[in-house]
Amino acid sequence: WGKDGIALWLYEDWIDNIMDAWVFRLALPSPQIFGKVALSSKLVKTNNAKQVRRPTVKRDDISGHFVHLDDGDFANPGKYWSDKNDVEITAKYFAESEKFDHILFYGHGGLNTPSNSARRILAMKDIFKKNGIYPYHIMYDTGISEEIKDLLLNKGKISNTIAGGFTDWTDNVLEHLLSHVGTLLWNEMKSDAKAAFFKLGAGTEAIQIFLNALKNTPKNRRKKIHIVGHSTGSILFAHMLKTFSKSDVTIESVSLLAPAITIDFYHKTYLPILENKTMLKINQMYIYNLKDKLEREDNVANIYKKSLLYLVSNAFESKKRNIKKSPLLGMEKFSKTIKMANKKPIIYYSDGISSTKTKATSHGGFDNDPVTMNNILQTILNKSPKVKFTHDILNY
């Protein structure tokens, strides 16, 4: 990355880790679109009005609570490395522990960087564990988040010039301009999700290690398995469930937050399980979505003036199918096309105000919303949690 004293730094690495620099030049004039604050400026207010820096997450802080996958393999080496031995140690510990009755496999999705995922893991893990739930996160990164934002910035300038300001018409222009390259990037993310759970994929191997460890637990200490997938995490777990569809395994609950999976792929993967057509079983399934009004009030990088799901539906998925809009499971406007089986899934919609199951107000805000996360806790425990998530805990 460096030659003759010249270094190329990714925005994410620079803004998270660098305190100062002698000489540097930004490739883009407005890094604030990435929604980040430089490490030197990261100050968090505490109850005593003092200010402290928010540190980056070390691997040791979240060790045993994640597996990091890349192109179908364990991500090793790297800051958040993973390997088979690491998974085996964790699975053995969980299976033998009397502290936990539940294992939660959590998928953040392919648009999150490893650093962002690490912050989520660190913020959430203690509350889960205090409620007898062992959280284990599937971390997989494609790097396309920054690429999509770069595309939006560059194409946004063009669409703004054409439309004369950011409007619904600007969004239409953006969808057209982003369609080809955006579809390629989106397909890359989905390919990584699929590769993770090929028959010989590292994700398949990791889950099988846990299942093998759980087979040895006494009947009176059987652990329950749960899944939570946010956005593209729904695609990741669709491939996982498809791979394990012939396994005699019961998933106690599946909770999908603003799922970015197409309804067509949901019908091919989740639905057969809900219809009891596979050996794999799902006892409960819940979907947490925004009301369409909130989807339309959301934005991507403050340039595209609707939610990410609108961008995916109108630009990234539609080109592949040669249609104007591709129905996604996470969008209220397509809800009537969702097939159900045995009264599953149950769908909760957030209006941001009066909803009792979720009060998320943006596509990315479900796992920052205490109402949503505490409802998931209640689903897993089948009772009110002993310790609940708060706004402060989820403000990572």
C-alpha positions as CSV (number, residue, x, y, z in Angstrom):
1,W,0.0,0.0,0.0
2,G,3.0,2.3,0.3
3,K,5.7,3.2,-2.3
4,D,8.4,5.8,-2.1
5,G,7.0,7.3,1.0
6,I,3.4,7.5,-0.4
7,A,0.6,5.6,1.3
8,L,-3.0,5.0,0.1
9,W,-5.2,4.9,3.2
10,L,-8.8,3.7,3.2
11,Y,-11.2,6.3,4.7
12,E,-12.4,3.8,7.3
13,D,-8.9,2.9,8.5
14,W,-7.7,6.5,8.5
15,I,-10.7,8.0,10.3
16,D,-10.9,5.2,12.9
17,N,-7.2,4.9,13.8
18,I,-5.1,7.9,12.8
19,M,-4.6,10.7,15.3
20,D,-2.8,13.1,13.0
21,A,-0.7,13.1,9.8
22,W,2.0,15.3,8.4
23,V,0.8,15.5,4.8
24,F,-2.3,13.9,3.3
25,R,-4.8,14.6,0.5
26,L,-8.4,13.4,0.5
27,A,-9.5,11.5,-2.7
28,L,-13.0,12.9,-2.1
29,P,-13.8,16.3,-0.8
30,S,-16.5,15.2,1.6
31,P,-15.6,12.3,3.8
32,Q,-18.4,13.2,6.2
33,I,-20.8,11.3,3.9
34,F,-19.5,8.1,5.4
35,G,-21.2,9.0,8.7
36,K,-17.9,8.7,10.7
37,V,-16.0,11.0,13.1
38,A,-12.2,11.0,13.2
39,L,-10.6,9.2,16.2
40,S,-9.1,12.5,17.3
41,S,-12.6,14.0,17.6
42,K,-14.5,10.9,19.0
43,L,-15.7,12.2,22.3
44,V,-18.5,10.5,24.3
45,K,-20.4,12.4,27.0
46,T,-20.7,10.5,30.3
47,N,-23.1,11.1,33.2
48,N,-20.6,13.3,35.0
49,A,-20.3,15.6,32.0
50,K,-16.7,14.5,31.3
51,Q,-15.7,13.5,27.8
52,V,-13.7,10.4,26.9
53,R,-12.5,9.0,23.6
54,R,-14.4,6.0,22.2
55,P,-11.7,3.4,21.5
56,T,-11.6,1.0,18.6
57,V,-12.5,-2.5,19.4
58,K,-9.7,-5.0,20.0
59,R,-10.1,-8.6,19.0
60,D,-9.7,-9.7,22.6
61,D,-12.7,-7.7,23.5
62,I,-15.0,-9.8,21.3
63,S,-13.0,-13.1,21.1
64,G,-15.3,-16.1,21.2
65,H,-18.3,-14.2,19.9
66,F,-17.7,-14.1,16.2
67,V,-16.5,-16.0,13.1
68,H,-15.1,-13.8,10.3
69,L,-15.6,-15.1,6.8
70,D,-14.1,-13.9,3.6
71,D,-14.8,-15.4,0.1
72,G,-16.0,-18.7,1.7
73,D,-13.0,-19.1,3.9
74,F,-12.0,-18.2,7.4
75,A,-10.6,-14.7,7.4
76,N,-7.0,-15.3,8.5
77,P,-4.8,-13.3,9.0
78,G,-6.3,-10.0,9.9
79,K,-7.3,-7.8,12.9
80,Y,-10.4,-9.9,13.5
81,W,-9.1,-13.2,12.3
82,S,-10.9,-16.6,12.6
83,D,-9.9,-20.2,12.1
84,K,-11.4,-23.7,12.7
85,N,-9.6,-24.1,16.0
86,D,-11.1,-20.8,17.4
87,V,-14.6,-22.0,16.5
88,E,-14.1,-25.4,18.1
89,I,-12.9,-23.8,21.3
90,T,-16.0,-21.5,21.4
91,A,-18.4,-24.3,20.5
92,K,-17.0,-26.6,23.2
93,Y,-17.2,-23.9,25.8
94,F,-20.8,-23.0,25.0
95,A,-22.0,-26.7,24.9
96,E,-20.4,-27.4,28.3
97,S,-21.4,-24.2,30.0
98,E,-24.3,-24.1,32.4
99,K,-24.6,-20.3,32.1
100,F,-26.4,-20.3,28.7
101,D,-29.5,-22.0,27.5
102,H,-29.6,-20.3,24.1
103,I,-27.2,-19.8,21.2
104,L,-27.9,-16.8,19.0
105,F,-26.4,-16.7,15.5
106,Y,-26.4,-13.0,14.5
107,G,-25.8,-11.8,10.9
108,H,-25.1,-8.1,10.4
109,G,-24.9,-8.3,6.7
110,G,-22.3,-7.7,4.0
111,L,-22.5,-3.9,4.0
112,N,-20.9,-3.6,7.4
113,T,-17.2,-3.3,7.7
114,P,-15.4,-5.5,10.3
115,S,-14.8,-2.5,12.5
116,N,-18.5,-1.6,12.5
117,S,-19.5,-5.2,13.2
118,A,-17.0,-5.4,16.0
119,R,-18.6,-2.3,17.7
120,R,-22.0,-4.0,17.5
121,I,-20.7,-7.3,18.9
122,L,-19.1,-5.5,21.8
123,A,-22.1,-3.3,22.6
124,M,-24.6,-6.2,22.6
125,K,-22.8,-9.2,24.0
126,D,-23.0,-8.5,27.8
127,I,-26.8,-7.9,27.7
128,F,-27.3,-11.2,25.8
129,K,-25.1,-13.1,28.2
130,K,-26.7,-11.7,31.3
131,N,-30.0,-13.2,30.0
132,G,-28.5,-16.6,29.4
133,I,-28.0,-16.1,25.7
134,Y,-24.7,-16.7,24.1
135,P,-24.3,-14.4,21.0
136,Y,-22.2,-15.6,18.1
137,H,-21.9,-13.2,15.2
138,I,-21.3,-14.1,11.5
139,M,-18.9,-11.3,10.3
140,Y,-18.4,-11.2,6.6
141,D,-17.2,-8.1,4.7
142,T,-17.2,-7.3,1.0
143,G,-16.0,-3.7,1.2
144,I,-18.9,-2.7,-1.1
145,S,-20.4,-0.3,1.5
146,E,-17.8,2.4,0.7
147,E,-17.9,1.6,-3.0
148,I,-21.7,2.2,-3.0
149,K,-21.2,5.5,-1.1
150,D,-18.5,6.6,-3.6
151,L,-20.9,5.8,-6.4
152,L,-23.6,7.8,-4.8
153,L,-21.3,10.8,-4.3
154,N,-20.1,10.8,-7.9
155,K,-23.4,10.0,-9.5
156,G,-25.2,12.3,-7.1
157,K,-23.4,15.3,-8.6
158,I,-24.6,14.3,-12.0
159,S,-28.2,13.7,-11.0
160,N,-28.2,16.9,-9.0
161,T,-27.1,18.8,-12.1
162,I,-29.7,17.1,-14.3
163,A,-32.6,17.4,-11.8
164,G,-31.7,20.8,-10.3
165,G,-31.7,19.6,-6.7
166,F,-32.2,16.4,-4.6
167,T,-35.8,15.3,-5.3
168,D,-37.7,12.2,-6.1
169,W,-36.7,12.9,-9.7
170,T,-33.1,12.9,-8.6
171,D,-33.6,9.4,-7.1
172,N,-34.9,8.2,-10.4
173,V,-31.9,9.5,-12.2
174,L,-29.6,8.0,-9.5
175,E,-31.3,4.6,-9.9
176,H,-30.6,4.7,-13.6
177,L,-27.0,5.9,-13.2
178,L,-26.2,3.3,-10.5
179,S,-28.1,0.4,-12.0
180,H,-25.2,-1.4,-13.9
181,V,-22.3,-0.9,-11.5
182,G,-24.5,-1.1,-8.4
183,T,-25.9,-4.4,-9.6
184,L,-22.4,-5.8,-10.0
185,L,-21.5,-4.8,-6.5
186,W,-24.7,-6.1,-5.0
187,N,-24.2,-9.4,-6.8
188,E,-20.7,-9.6,-5.4
189,M,-22.0,-9.2,-1.8
190,K,-24.6,-12.0,-2.5
191,S,-21.9,-14.2,-3.9
192,D,-19.9,-13.8,-0.8
193,A,-22.9,-14.8,1.3
194,K,-23.5,-17.9,-0.8
195,A,-19.8,-18.9,-0.7
196,A,-19.8,-18.8,3.1
197,F,-22.4,-21.6,3.1
198,F,-21.4,-23.7,0.2
199,K,-21.1,-27.4,1.2
200,L,-17.4,-26.8,1.9
201,G,-17.6,-23.1,3.0
202,A,-16.1,-22.0,6.2
203,G,-19.6,-20.8,7.4
204,T,-21.0,-24.3,6.9
205,E,-18.0,-25.7,8.8
206,A,-18.4,-23.3,11.7
207,I,-22.1,-24.0,12.1
208,Q,-21.5,-27.8,11.8
209,I,-18.9,-27.6,14.6
210,F,-21.5,-26.0,16.9
211,L,-24.2,-28.6,15.9
212,N,-21.7,-31.4,16.6
213,A,-20.9,-29.9,20.0
214,L,-24.5,-29.5,20.9
215,K,-25.3,-33.2,20.1
216,N,-23.3,-34.2,23.2
217,T,-25.3,-32.1,25.7
218,P,-27.5,-34.0,28.1
219,K,-31.2,-34.0,27.3
220,N,-32.0,-32.0,30.4
221,R,-29.6,-29.3,29.3
222,R,-30.5,-29.0,25.6
223,K,-29.7,-25.6,24.2
224,K,-32.0,-23.7,21.9
225,I,-30.8,-22.2,18.6
226,H,-31.9,-18.7,17.4
227,I,-31.1,-16.6,14.4
228,V,-31.2,-12.8,13.9
229,G,-30.4,-11.3,10.5
230,H,-30.3,-7.6,9.7
231,S,-30.7,-6.4,6.1
232,T,-28.4,-8.6,4.0
233,G,-28.0,-10.9,6.9
234,S,-31.3,-12.4,5.8
235,I,-29.6,-13.4,2.5
236,L,-26.6,-14.9,4.4
237,F,-28.9,-17.1,6.6
238,A,-31.1,-18.1,3.6
239,H,-28.0,-19.8,2.2
240,M,-27.2,-21.3,5.6
241,L,-30.7,-22.7,6.1
242,K,-30.7,-24.1,2.5
243,T,-27.4,-25.9,3.2
244,F,-28.7,-27.4,6.4
245,S,-32.2,-28.1,5.2
246,K,-31.6,-31.9,5.4
247,S,-30.3,-31.8,8.9
248,D,-32.5,-32.8,11.9
249,V,-32.2,-29.5,13.6
250,T,-34.8,-27.2,15.1
251,I,-34.3,-23.4,15.0
252,E,-36.4,-22.0,17.9
253,S,-36.7,-18.5,16.4
254,V,-35.7,-16.5,13.4
255,S,-35.9,-12.7,13.5
256,L,-35.2,-10.7,10.4
257,L,-34.6,-7.0,10.6
258,A,-35.4,-5.0,7.4
259,P,-34.5,-8.0,5.3
260,A,-32.9,-7.2,2.0
261,I,-33.7,-10.6,0.5
262,T,-36.0,-10.7,-2.5
263,I,-39.4,-12.3,-1.8
264,D,-38.7,-14.7,-4.6
265,F,-35.5,-16.0,-2.8
266,Y,-37.4,-16.1,0.5
267,H,-40.0,-18.3,-1.1
268,K,-37.3,-20.7,-2.3
269,T,-35.4,-20.9,1.0
270,Y,-37.3,-19.9,4.2
271,L,-40.8,-20.9,3.0
272,P,-40.2,-24.6,2.4
273,I,-39.0,-24.8,6.0
274,L,-42.0,-23.0,7.3
275,E,-44.2,-25.4,5.3
276,N,-42.5,-28.4,7.1
277,K,-41.1,-29.7,3.8
278,T,-37.6,-30.1,5.2
279,M,-36.0,-31.9,8.1
280,L,-34.8,-28.6,9.4
281,K,-37.5,-26.9,11.4
282,I,-38.3,-23.2,12.4
283,N,-40.6,-22.9,15.4
284,Q,-41.1,-19.1,15.3
285,M,-40.3,-16.5,12.6
286,Y,-40.6,-12.7,12.9
287,I,-39.9,-9.9,10.6
288,Y,-39.3,-6.3,11.7
289,N,-39.9,-3.7,8.9
290,L,-40.4,0.0,8.5
291,K,-43.7,1.5,7.5
292,D,-43.4,2.7,3.9
293,K,-43.6,6.3,5.0
294,L,-40.4,5.8,7.0
295,E,-38.8,4.0,4.1
296,R,-39.5,7.1,1.9
297,E,-38.1,9.4,4.6
298,D,-34.9,7.5,5.0
299,N,-31.7,8.1,3.0
300,V,-28.5,6.6,1.8
301,A,-25.5,8.8,2.4
302,N,-27.8,11.8,2.5
303,I,-27.8,11.7,-1.3
304,Y,-30.4,9.0,-2.2
305,K,-33.5,10.2,-0.5
306,K,-35.1,6.9,0.3
307,S,-34.0,3.8,2.2
308,L,-31.4,1.4,1.0
309,L,-34.1,-1.2,0.3
310,Y,-35.7,1.2,-2.2
311,L,-32.3,1.6,-3.9
312,V,-31.8,-2.2,-4.0
313,S,-35.4,-2.8,-5.2
314,N,-35.3,-0.1,-7.9
315,A,-31.7,-0.4,-9.1
316,F,-29.6,-3.3,-7.9
317,E,-32.1,-6.2,-8.1
318,S,-34.5,-5.0,-10.9
319,K,-31.8,-4.9,-13.6
320,K,-31.1,-8.6,-13.2
321,R,-34.8,-9.5,-13.6
322,N,-35.5,-6.9,-16.3
323,I,-38.3,-5.4,-14.2
324,K,-38.9,-1.9,-12.8
325,K,-39.0,-2.9,-9.2
326,S,-37.9,-6.1,-7.4
327,P,-40.1,-7.0,-4.4
328,L,-38.1,-7.3,-1.2
329,L,-39.2,-9.0,2.0
330,G,-38.3,-5.9,4.1
331,M,-40.6,-3.5,2.2
332,E,-44.2,-2.9,3.3
333,K,-45.3,-2.0,-0.2
334,F,-44.7,-5.6,-1.3
335,S,-46.1,-7.3,1.8
336,K,-49.2,-8.7,0.1
337,T,-47.0,-10.9,-2.1
338,I,-45.4,-12.6,0.9
339,K,-46.5,-16.2,1.3
340,M,-47.0,-17.6,4.8
341,A,-47.2,-21.1,6.2
342,N,-48.5,-22.2,9.6
343,K,-49.1,-18.6,10.6
344,K,-45.4,-17.7,10.0
345,P,-43.8,-15.3,9.6
346,I,-45.4,-12.6,11.8
347,I,-44.5,-9.2,10.6
348,Y,-44.1,-6.1,12.8
349,Y,-44.1,-2.6,11.3
350,S,-42.5,0.4,12.9
351,D,-44.0,3.9,12.5
352,G,-41.3,5.2,14.8
353,I,-43.9,6.3,17.4
354,S,-46.7,4.0,18.5
355,S,-45.4,0.6,17.6
356,T,-45.0,-1.7,20.6
357,K,-42.6,-4.2,19.0
358,T,-40.2,-1.9,17.2
359,K,-39.6,1.9,17.1
360,A,-36.8,1.9,14.5
361,T,-36.9,5.0,12.2
362,S,-34.4,4.0,9.6
363,H,-33.2,0.9,7.7
364,G,-29.9,0.7,9.7
365,G,-31.5,1.7,13.0
366,F,-33.2,-1.6,14.1
367,D,-30.3,-2.8,16.1
368,N,-29.9,0.6,17.7
369,D,-33.5,0.5,18.8
370,P,-34.1,-0.8,22.4
371,V,-37.7,-1.6,21.7
372,T,-36.7,-3.9,18.8
373,M,-33.8,-5.5,20.6
374,N,-35.8,-6.1,23.8
375,N,-38.6,-7.7,21.9
376,I,-36.1,-10.0,20.3
377,L,-34.8,-10.8,23.8
378,Q,-38.4,-11.6,24.9
379,T,-38.9,-13.8,21.9
380,I,-35.7,-15.8,22.6
381,L,-36.5,-16.2,26.4
382,N,-40.2,-16.5,26.0
383,K,-40.4,-14.2,29.0
384,S,-39.4,-10.7,30.0
385,P,-35.6,-10.3,30.0
386,K,-33.8,-9.8,33.4
387,V,-31.6,-7.1,31.9
388,K,-32.7,-4.9,29.0
389,F,-31.0,-3.0,26.2
390,T,-31.0,0.8,26.6
391,H,-30.4,3.7,24.2
392,D,-26.9,4.2,25.8
393,I,-25.9,0.6,25.3
394,L,-27.0,0.5,21.6
395,N,-25.4,3.9,20.8
396,Y,-22.2,2.3,19.5
